[in-house]
Amino acid sequence: MKTQIKLALAAATMTALLAGCATGGGGYYGGQQQPYPNNQYPQGQNQPQQQGGMNRTQKGALIGALAGVAAGLLSGDDATERRQRALIGAGVGGLAGGAIGNYQDRQERALRDRMAGTGVDVVRQGDNITLNMPSNITFAFNSANLDPQFYGVLDNVASTLTEYNQTIVEVAGHTDSIGTDAVNQRLSEQRAASVGNYLMSKGLVRDRFILTGAGKTRPIASNDTDAGRAQNRRVEITLVPVRS
């Protein structure tokens, strides 16, 4: 629960700070230009630098500073503990002490080898491993249907998870800031479900999985640019060791 509280506070702080310096403006949602009333500049022209408050560089630095807090496990300790109890009850042995780090070291190496050149980032945070999958290699714009070209990558993820079965698998969907909270939340959940269901279709135990969506609440890049929004439209798979 402490982890969940820390993440919630960090996300709330970042949201509040960014909201204080936000400007109205169009952007891309589902790959389509969305004009907004405050956009008075011609389509395709860069938004003028706002006077006062944070500029884009400052906002980008803020997001970068908090990204390490915002990335990774989203569902919190309670959900993880429930999955852990279910797995141990089903006969999956837990890990203890130095065995946890060694186990995750081997899994991390396997994932880095199998994700090389795919566009998937492998990030290690303590004993947790997160795979960051941007939407440009997983989904079409404004869609929760997996790109068939990505099946091979997910097949490699599934084979690794089969080999290293003493982990809980959180699949979390994320969006950019364009669009309503409700639409983004629904899309993030649908994308998480698409990835999670595909992995489970490869024979992985359903009790290992936590499927969740964060909507637009946990950006890892600035939403002021096309490139930043593309990074924020993503699915993250976080692997948490089952502890004895």
WOGI-V405013 format. One line per field, one symbol per residue. psi: psi as a letter, one per 30 degrees, with the letter a starting at -180 (. if undefined). A space follows every 50 residues. Layout:
BEGIN
psi=???
END
This chain:
BEGIN
psi=eeeeeeeeeeeeeeeeeeefgllkllakjggkkjklefjfllkfkkkkkk klakleeeeeeeeeefefeflbkefleeeeeeeeeeeefggjklllbffe eeeeeeeeeeeeeffkgffkkjkkjbgkkkjjjlffgellkhkgkkkfff eeeeeeeeeefeeighkkjkjkkllafklleeeeeeeeeeeeeeeeeeef fggkkeffkjklkfbgfikflkgfleeeeeefjlkkjkjkkkk.
END
